[in-house]
């Protein structure tokens, strides 16, 4: 229920809807492509109040609340921002989210809250995502949020995976008074928030401030520890952990299975983004050194990861960066906003194009990619038109570097090393109940991309919170 005074609801919705829209402010392309700083320029107080006042406060349940995976009480937050009550607005987000500073930056708002705003019918939607960021940044500067902890339960919990699902589970479990240790194969916590999403979309500082909050609340981190290889789930129980949450994500890059895929100069998206974006002191030992690109780069794929790779390559100095995609732009799964920014920064797109072979030069490195033209055939089982090769249309493109951004698969190692824990579809963890994250192994819970396959930061965060509440109930029975 919205926390808005009843007398305020007698507002003139038409007048509010007709107030001028002020779009997001972005750093100029020629400036921002020279560094990895965040592209979006945050609101000041005046801008935030004006934008929040455009909310027409739809009757409960507001469409934006329904569309938000966390069901944030967005109308109440808009009203509080409009009144200058920024700390209270931030509290609205803390009530339902463990990573509001992150979600406000990286959620595909145009597909979720903003996309469901009724103003879309005749106007521009309220910029709910940036207003969320504004309230959280104001709070951190003026009156920082502190995790409220219950008295110690005496129970120990292990979190496997320091990404959105794992850290959100850790947050809720800390609030419930449990002792929480987070394990991850990388040197630092964050998962894809540090080792996937580029700095120009999500500042590493923004994430690490959130991690400091969790450390202050008692979270412990053990890095460079690959659960399933360095130690098993059984080992964690032997060490005294009474429950385990698996938030390992789905981080194995999909292969193309075409000739020349192992040539020097052909990168997987994860390897490229880590080398290109992460501070050197946080790099895994097997990923030291920035990528060597040359002048001409091709990125293969059509999702958000492809956009991230295009924009990273431009910032690393590539002169000609082209996205190759086998369907048309209409079928691209990635966000339009990211593609618009990539184009402004200099990226080009070539559609209905399928690479079929990577070609080496005289020095043994990648020199070209052979492609075939495609056309769209009948829709597949999901309704997307299937790309069909055009016979005899093969051609080559000279390139120095190729980056494969084709999607991700789960890591099967946990299923292989954890007795009595069911998995499916090449390693996804099977949960008995999506609302609790319970697996077939007693005391082991799971959530996020390692359960669903690749999805959003916000959906992984929600899954982690749900599982943590179920884990709390489980620990009370021990």
Wavefront OBJ file of the C-alpha trace (Angstrom):
o trace
v 0.000 0.000 0.000
v 1.328 3.442 -0.895
v 2.476 5.585 2.036
v 0.972 8.761 0.564
v -1.377 10.996 2.591
v -4.972 10.578 1.422
v -5.413 14.307 0.809
v -2.524 14.231 -1.651
v -4.312 11.727 -3.849
v -6.746 14.442 -4.950
v -4.126 15.584 -7.426
v -4.615 16.801 -10.952
v -3.182 13.863 -12.866
v -3.590 15.588 -16.222
v -1.618 18.605 -15.039
v 1.166 16.370 -13.759
v 1.282 14.335 -16.950
v 1.663 17.499 -19.037
v 4.683 18.794 -17.148
v 7.792 19.020 -19.374
v 9.903 15.877 -19.584
v 13.630 16.240 -18.933
v 15.544 13.291 -20.329
v 18.584 11.677 -18.760
v 21.738 13.734 -19.035
v 24.609 11.833 -20.611
v 28.245 12.734 -20.976
v 29.073 13.626 -24.573
v 30.128 10.609 -26.697
v 33.482 12.114 -27.704
v 34.304 12.664 -24.040
v 32.983 9.477 -22.463
v 34.558 7.116 -25.007
v 37.960 8.213 -23.706
v 37.467 6.725 -20.235
v 35.495 4.155 -18.254
v 33.635 6.578 -15.992
v 29.835 6.330 -15.693
v 28.020 7.752 -18.711
v 24.834 8.924 -16.973
v 25.027 12.268 -15.166
v 23.071 11.961 -11.939
v 20.178 14.220 -10.985
v 20.641 17.195 -8.708
v 17.907 17.955 -6.151
v 16.026 20.365 -8.410
v 15.961 17.960 -11.339
v 14.958 15.052 -9.088
v 12.033 16.929 -7.570
v 10.760 18.083 -10.965
v 10.968 14.592 -12.451
v 9.368 12.907 -9.425
v 6.484 15.399 -9.617
v 5.561 13.976 -13.026
v 4.305 10.785 -11.351
v 0.492 10.770 -11.535
v 0.132 8.277 -8.642
v -1.945 5.548 -10.207
v -4.322 3.658 -7.890
v -2.888 0.603 -6.135
v -1.399 -1.542 -7.439
v 0.408 0.906 -9.700
v 1.650 -0.668 -12.961
v 5.248 0.277 -12.164
v 5.053 -1.613 -8.854
v 3.619 -4.684 -10.539
v 6.303 -4.650 -13.245
v 9.166 -4.291 -10.769
v 10.469 -7.746 -9.724
v 10.997 -6.373 -6.204
v 7.577 -4.655 -6.194
v 9.161 -1.459 -4.923
v 6.556 1.074 -3.775
v 7.646 3.455 -6.509
v 4.759 5.973 -6.260
v 5.496 6.523 -2.566
v 9.191 6.984 -3.333
v 8.307 9.530 -6.043
v 6.116 11.483 -3.622
v 8.842 11.480 -0.949
v 11.457 12.723 -3.426
v 9.080 15.429 -4.599
v 8.747 16.554 -0.971
v 12.518 16.573 -0.488
v 12.379 13.568 1.871
v 15.206 11.721 0.181
v 16.220 9.558 3.146
v 12.652 8.284 3.481
v 12.535 7.598 -0.256
v 15.735 5.549 0.009
v 14.101 3.610 2.827
v 11.318 2.555 0.451
v 13.909 0.820 -1.728
v 15.754 -0.753 1.202
v 12.481 -2.358 2.299
v 12.376 -4.592 -0.774
v 15.880 -4.569 -2.262
v 19.348 -5.511 -1.055
v 21.091 -3.791 -3.988
v 19.054 -0.675 -4.829
v 22.139 1.349 -5.827
v 22.973 -1.345 -8.368
v 19.463 -2.040 -9.659
v 18.794 1.659 -10.143
v 21.755 1.741 -12.531
v 21.579 -1.552 -14.437
v 17.950 -2.694 -14.494
v 16.343 -2.531 -17.969
v 13.873 0.052 -16.719
v 12.372 0.530 -20.159
v 11.213 -3.095 -19.955
v 10.142 -3.009 -16.305
v 8.950 -0.045 -14.198
v 9.434 2.738 -16.757
v 8.074 0.552 -19.530
v 4.881 0.033 -17.529
v 4.386 3.695 -16.602
v 0.971 4.795 -17.911
v 2.512 8.032 -19.161
v 3.968 5.991 -22.027
v 0.574 6.203 -23.749
v 0.906 9.895 -24.572
v 4.050 11.149 -22.843
v 7.503 10.071 -21.699
v 7.618 7.807 -18.613
v 8.879 8.974 -15.241
v 12.606 8.205 -14.965
v 12.128 5.928 -11.985
v 15.517 4.224 -12.231
v 17.563 7.381 -12.059
v 15.394 8.705 -9.230
v 16.136 5.519 -7.294
v 19.863 6.134 -7.794
v 19.475 9.769 -6.740
v 17.775 8.935 -3.431
v 20.337 6.243 -2.573
v 23.307 8.474 -3.449
v 21.867 11.345 -1.400
v 21.380 9.008 1.541
v 24.933 7.686 1.363
v 26.355 11.207 1.343
v 24.180 12.672 4.066
v 22.814 9.902 6.316
v 24.136 6.441 5.379
v 21.975 3.339 5.654
v 22.933 0.821 8.327
v 21.874 -2.843 8.219
v 19.743 -3.594 11.255
v 20.919 -6.868 12.797
v 19.108 -9.249 15.123
v 20.955 -10.757 18.112
v 23.365 -13.512 17.107
v 21.660 -16.830 16.350
v 24.859 -18.810 16.753
v 24.288 -20.372 13.328
v 26.858 -20.403 10.511
v 25.896 -20.033 6.851
v 28.050 -20.382 3.729
v 27.236 -18.411 0.600
v 28.751 -19.780 -2.615
v 29.028 -16.997 -5.180
v 29.466 -13.296 -4.392
v 27.164 -11.968 -7.102
v 23.690 -10.401 -6.826
v 21.933 -13.539 -5.540
v 24.611 -14.490 -3.030
v 25.126 -11.018 -1.589
v 21.397 -10.408 -1.294
v 21.011 -13.683 0.568
v 23.926 -12.661 2.783
v 22.264 -9.320 3.511
v 18.999 -10.885 4.720
v 20.774 -13.580 6.736
v 22.943 -10.981 8.456
v 19.791 -9.066 9.380
v 18.465 -12.275 10.964
v 21.556 -12.591 13.144
v 23.391 -15.408 11.391
v 27.155 -15.691 10.868
v 27.744 -15.398 7.102
v 30.802 -16.276 5.034
v 30.803 -15.675 1.269
v 33.019 -17.808 -0.996
v 33.892 -16.914 -4.578
v 36.355 -18.086 -7.201
v 37.387 -14.489 -7.977
v 39.763 -12.364 -5.875
v 37.043 -9.848 -4.925
v 33.306 -10.026 -4.232
v 30.722 -8.755 -6.689
v 30.339 -11.442 -9.314
v 29.131 -9.914 -12.562
v 28.722 -6.542 -10.821
v 32.531 -6.329 -10.733
v 33.647 -8.943 -13.268
v 30.982 -8.474 -15.930
v 29.161 -5.152 -16.060
v 31.498 -2.397 -17.326
v 32.382 0.597 -15.178
v 30.637 3.009 -17.539
v 27.313 1.378 -16.596
v 28.037 0.529 -12.965
v 30.847 2.223 -11.102
v 32.952 -0.270 -9.178
v 33.026 2.274 -6.349
v 29.219 2.167 -6.123
v 29.336 -1.589 -5.642
v 32.259 -1.627 -3.201
v 30.525 0.910 -0.979
v 27.654 -1.567 -0.755
v 30.090 -4.360 0.020
v 31.572 -2.249 2.825
v 28.071 -2.017 4.291
v 27.847 -5.819 4.345
v 31.324 -6.128 5.868
v 30.343 -3.669 8.573
v 27.296 -5.848 9.272
v 29.600 -8.852 9.717
v 29.924 -10.508 6.313
v 33.204 -12.362 5.738
v 34.644 -12.983 2.276
v 36.877 -15.834 1.114
v 38.105 -15.228 -2.430
v 40.072 -17.327 -4.915
v 38.141 -20.377 -3.708
v 36.382 -22.435 -6.359
v 33.704 -24.474 -4.600
v 33.445 -27.826 -6.316
v 37.155 -27.856 -7.051
v 39.114 -26.349 -4.133
v 36.543 -27.669 -1.662
v 33.085 -29.221 -1.930
v 29.671 -28.516 -0.467
v 30.237 -31.516 1.806
v 33.454 -29.878 3.023
v 31.505 -26.760 3.985
v 29.139 -28.792 6.167
v 32.113 -30.589 7.710
v 33.617 -27.191 8.571
v 30.541 -26.358 10.627
v 28.295 -24.450 8.240
v 24.704 -25.452 8.911
v 23.188 -24.194 5.653
v 24.568 -23.313 2.226
v 23.239 -20.963 -0.432
v 24.360 -21.417 -4.047
v 24.394 -18.198 -6.052
v 26.997 -19.173 -8.614
v 25.370 -17.658 -11.687
v 25.737 -18.993 -15.225
v 29.121 -17.775 -16.339
v 30.432 -20.285 -18.868
v 30.657 -18.598 -22.279
v 28.777 -20.333 -25.089
v 30.922 -21.670 -27.929
v 30.418 -21.138 -31.663
v 31.882 -24.507 -32.682
v 33.370 -23.119 -35.905
v 36.910 -23.421 -37.360
v 39.521 -21.026 -35.986
v 37.749 -20.387 -32.698
v 40.974 -20.950 -30.763
v 43.071 -18.486 -32.787
v 44.956 -15.695 -30.970
v 42.753 -12.630 -31.261
v 39.461 -14.482 -30.656
v 38.098 -13.667 -27.196
v 35.201 -14.916 -25.150
v 33.090 -12.042 -23.808
v 33.791 -12.767 -20.125
v 37.553 -12.882 -20.611
v 37.471 -9.692 -22.676
v 35.276 -7.736 -20.264
v 37.277 -8.769 -17.216
v 40.597 -7.873 -18.828
v 39.204 -4.660 -20.255
v 37.254 -3.295 -17.290
v 38.524 -4.613 -13.973
v 41.232 -2.913 -11.940
v 44.511 -4.757 -12.283
v 44.770 -5.463 -8.549
v 41.437 -7.339 -8.721
v 42.199 -9.447 -11.796
v 42.288 -13.242 -11.473
v 45.781 -14.631 -12.033
v 44.753 -16.200 -15.361
v 43.486 -12.885 -16.741
v 46.363 -10.484 -16.191
v 46.976 -7.924 -18.916
v 44.687 -5.789 -21.034
v 43.394 -7.212 -24.339
v 45.441 -6.587 -27.475
v 42.894 -5.411 -30.028
v 44.403 -3.913 -33.146
v 42.344 -1.501 -35.229
v 39.361 -3.604 -36.360
v 37.100 -5.442 -33.913
v 34.034 -7.595 -34.543
v 31.622 -8.426 -31.731
v 29.368 -11.404 -32.407
v 25.973 -11.460 -30.690
v 22.942 -9.286 -30.024
v 22.420 -9.074 -26.269
v 23.470 -6.582 -23.617
v 26.841 -8.322 -23.319
v 27.490 -7.575 -26.994
v 26.779 -3.881 -26.357
v 29.128 -3.936 -23.376
v 31.878 -5.460 -25.527
v 31.363 -2.949 -28.347
v 31.620 -0.014 -25.998
v 34.597 -1.471 -24.130
v 36.495 -2.065 -27.375
v 35.972 1.558 -28.380
v 37.339 2.725 -25.035
v 40.385 0.495 -25.447
v 41.278 2.306 -28.657
v 39.842 0.193 -31.491
v 39.216 2.329 -34.572
v 36.507 0.246 -36.247
v 34.088 -1.742 -34.079
v 31.243 -3.694 -35.684
v 28.529 -5.922 -34.255
v 27.679 -8.993 -36.357
v 24.208 -10.395 -35.719
v 22.406 -13.153 -37.553
v 18.916 -11.685 -37.249
v 17.659 -8.099 -37.672
v 17.665 -5.395 -35.034
v 14.001 -6.126 -34.321
v 14.954 -9.542 -32.934
v 17.888 -8.323 -30.847
v 17.445 -9.298 -27.181
v 19.637 -6.486 -25.818
v 18.315 -3.124 -24.629
v 17.687 -0.348 -27.136
v 19.178 2.235 -24.769
v 22.576 0.523 -24.767
v 22.569 0.163 -28.559
v 21.742 3.844 -28.940
v 24.685 4.781 -26.739
v 26.976 2.336 -28.552
v 26.086 3.883 -31.908
v 26.662 7.397 -30.552
v 30.116 6.283 -29.430
v 31.006 4.928 -32.872
v 29.905 1.283 -33.005
v 28.452 -0.061 -36.250
v 25.991 -2.924 -36.806
v 25.783 -5.496 -39.574
v 22.611 -7.589 -39.472
v 21.627 -10.907 -41.086
v 25.275 -11.908 -40.884
v 26.528 -15.216 -39.464
v 30.255 -15.912 -38.956
v 31.213 -19.418 -40.085
v 35.018 -19.414 -39.871
v 37.860 -17.453 -38.277
v 40.851 -17.067 -40.614
v 44.488 -16.747 -39.553
v 47.045 -14.452 -41.140
v 50.671 -15.270 -41.910
v 51.624 -14.623 -38.278
v 49.099 -17.166 -37.020
v 46.815 -14.542 -35.447
v 43.251 -13.741 -36.456
v 43.122 -11.768 -39.724
v 39.566 -12.170 -41.010
v 36.194 -13.755 -40.380
v 34.260 -15.576 -43.064
v 30.522 -14.937 -42.887
v 27.380 -15.986 -44.668
v 24.320 -13.844 -45.302
v 21.111 -14.870 -43.583
v 17.412 -14.377 -44.168
v 14.567 -14.786 -41.692
v 12.429 -17.893 -42.026
v 9.463 -19.159 -40.049
v 9.125 -18.434 -36.303
v 10.682 -20.943 -33.906
v 9.013 -22.428 -30.818
v 9.451 -19.123 -28.965
v 8.001 -17.052 -31.787
v 11.311 -15.641 -33.054
v 11.866 -15.930 -36.780
v 14.588 -18.465 -37.468
v 17.673 -17.251 -39.387
v 18.290 -19.275 -42.555
v 21.604 -19.210 -44.509
v 21.555 -17.797 -48.026
v 23.348 -20.399 -50.134
v 26.467 -19.145 -51.879
v 26.521 -15.779 -50.103
v 29.807 -16.271 -48.221
v 32.104 -13.271 -47.819
v 35.014 -12.246 -45.594
v 35.632 -9.266 -43.323
v 39.180 -8.249 -42.363
v 39.461 -7.952 -38.564
v 42.170 -8.011 -35.917
v 40.011 -9.120 -33.000
v 36.754 -11.041 -32.564
v 34.721 -11.125 -29.354
v 32.085 -13.841 -28.926
v 29.107 -12.552 -26.920
v 26.781 -15.483 -27.525
v 25.258 -16.108 -24.120
v 26.142 -18.215 -21.114
v 25.821 -21.751 -19.766
v 25.854 -22.991 -16.169
v 28.943 -24.498 -14.579
v 28.186 -28.230 -14.020
v 30.841 -28.715 -11.323
v 28.535 -28.304 -8.293
v 26.124 -30.946 -9.564
v 28.997 -33.328 -10.233
v 30.591 -32.880 -6.786
v 27.510 -32.623 -4.543
v 25.832 -35.967 -3.760
v 22.025 -36.002 -3.722
v 21.687 -32.551 -5.307
v 19.711 -32.627 -8.529
v 20.655 -30.536 -11.562
v 19.259 -30.252 -15.087
v 20.004 -28.675 -18.470
v 23.794 -28.903 -18.430
v 24.212 -27.984 -14.771
v 21.398 -25.684 -13.634
v 20.550 -26.408 -10.001
v 17.064 -27.864 -9.522
v 14.976 -26.184 -6.816
v 11.915 -27.873 -5.342
v 10.178 -24.572 -4.678
v 10.946 -21.295 -6.468
v 9.653 -19.326 -3.488
v 12.191 -20.882 -1.112
v 15.098 -22.013 -3.295
v 15.224 -25.403 -1.555
v 17.220 -28.007 -3.458
v 16.986 -31.791 -3.210
v 19.910 -31.699 -0.759
v 18.768 -30.817 2.803
v 20.289 -27.566 4.004
v 21.305 -26.452 0.505
v 19.403 -23.601 -1.142
v 19.951 -21.908 -4.489
v 18.848 -18.920 -6.559
v 19.766 -16.625 -9.415
v 21.174 -17.462 -12.835
v 22.544 -20.791 -11.610
v 18.915 -21.871 -11.236
v 17.110 -19.994 -14.008
v 19.833 -19.509 -16.587
v 20.982 -16.007 -17.583
v 18.565 -13.336 -16.373
v 18.627 -9.928 -14.694
v 20.536 -8.646 -11.671
v 17.225 -7.763 -10.035
v 15.681 -11.217 -10.478
v 18.798 -12.842 -9.005
v 18.642 -10.404 -6.104
v 14.982 -11.240 -5.437
v 15.750 -14.976 -5.545
v 18.555 -14.532 -3.031
v 16.301 -12.671 -0.617
v 13.535 -15.276 -0.878
v 15.939 -18.139 -0.286
v 17.509 -16.370 2.690
v 14.140 -16.083 4.420
v 13.569 -19.808 3.860
v 17.076 -20.549 5.152
v 16.302 -18.580 8.299
v 13.221 -20.744 8.876
v 15.321 -23.868 8.254
v 18.049 -22.800 10.685
v 15.465 -22.270 13.416
v 14.618 -25.982 13.237
v 18.190 -27.084 13.951
l 1 2 3 4 5 6 7 8 9 10 11 12 13 14 15 16 17 18 19 20 21 22 23 24 25 26 27 28 29 30 31 32 33 34 35 36 37 38 39 40 41 42 43 44 45 46 47 48 49 50 51 52 53 54 55 56 57 58 59 60 61 62 63 64 65 66 67 68 69 70 71 72 73 74 75 76 77 78 79 80 81 82 83 84 85 86 87 88 89 90 91 92 93 94 95 96 97 98 99 100 101 102 103 104 105 106 107 108 109 110 111 112 113 114 115 116 117 118 119 120 121 122 123 124 125 126 127 128 129 130 131 132 133 134 135 136 137 138 139 140 141 142 143 144 145 146 147 148 149 150 151 152 153 154 155 156 157 158 159 160 161 162 163 164 165 166 167 168 169 170 171 172 173 174 175 176 177 178 179 180 181 182 183 184 185 186 187 188 189 190 191 192 193 194 195 196 197 198 199 200 201 202 203 204 205 206 207 208 209 210 211 212 213 214 215 216 217 218 219 220 221 222 223 224 225 226 227 228 229 230 231 232 233 234 235 236 237 238 239 240 241 242 243 244 245 246 247 248 249 250 251 252 253 254 255 256 257 258 259 260 261 262 263 264 265 266 267 268 269 270 271 272 273 274 275 276 277 278 279 280 281 282 283 284 285 286 287 288 289 290 291 292 293 294 295 296 297 298 299 300 301 302 303 304 305 306 307 308 309 310 311 312 313 314 315 316 317 318 319 320 321 322 323 324 325 326 327 328 329 330 331 332 333 334 335 336 337 338 339 340 341 342 343 344 345 346 347 348 349 350 351 352 353 354 355 356 357 358 359 360 361 362 363 364 365 366 367 368 369 370 371 372 373 374 375 376 377 378 379 380 381 382 383 384 385 386 387 388 389 390 391 392 393 394 395 396 397 398 399 400 401 402 403 404 405 406 407 408 409 410 411 412 413 414 415 416 417 418 419 420 421 422 423 424 425 426 427 428 429 430 431 432 433 434 435 436 437 438 439 440 441 442 443 444 445 446 447 448 449 450 451 452 453 454 455 456 457 458 459 460 461 462 463 464 465 466 467 468 469 470 471 472 473 474 475 476 477 478
